């Protein structure tokens, strides 16, 4: 039979047990612990990547750098496209993801007019949901770019898109069919740089057509390994014809401060040339993302 006396004993027992647990917690805890996600605590950083070799290499670099700094890392690579992985970032299932400033900005603000790297980065910070933030952008990019062969560049003294206006040889731009109507297509080149170009829908054979001379300008993504293997020359874009898409870490806002120093150190050394070279190691040399990442981190003194 449950009496008031029994009830009193249970209450006293509960107090004793609670006090013991509290003392146990105090004895085992660190009195200097602030509760932050610092190296050495139980927090696991979940790093994601797209189903794209270049993006996976960057995600592996982030992962190894964090592990070297003492963090526990869980990899969730090859998730897919933005509509698949951004919800996981927004709800906290994924903590860190390599992204690209311009494309990410357009996802959240389709009407953006920003094009240059600094303007795009600034606009992105204001467009993200409160649960997400970005760390430093790298100079490395993976965006539309216009390329010519090394011989054509030398013959016509080409360094930037502005130089195209001085070329006397008829110019033909090659790319996917939709490029003809894009704002950075032939009309954009004329309006921004005063360069008149024809257009050829070359599709998947764009680089081959450039090398063969069927076209003399080609739209190639800036991290495409063929820029290096075929010795192409990427023309500078000083007026921001293309929407800049620099590599940027997209991070859960709650853990951003705890990993910023580690990831920003990576970002500071991630150059366009380095990203292209790593993509060559992946596609041509058939090296794994893990091996490529380890080598790059060691070469840049980012592993202890």
Buried (B, 14 or more C-beta within 10 A) or exposed (E): EEEEEEEEEEEEEEEEEEEEEEEEEEEEEEEEEEEEBBBEBEBEBBBBBBEBBBBBBBBBBBBBBBBBBEBBBEBBBBBEEBEEBBEBBBEBEBBBBBBBBBBBBBBBBEEBEBBBBEBBBBBBEEBBEEEBBBBBBBBBBBBBBBBBBEEBBEEBEBEBBBBBEEBEEEBBBBBEEEBBEBEBBBBBBBEBBEBEBBBBEBEEEBBBBBBEEBBBBBBBBBBBBBBBBBEBBBBBBEBBBBBBBBBBBBBBBBBBBBBBEBBBBBBEBBBBEBBBBBBBBBBEEEBEBBEBBBBBBEEBEBBE
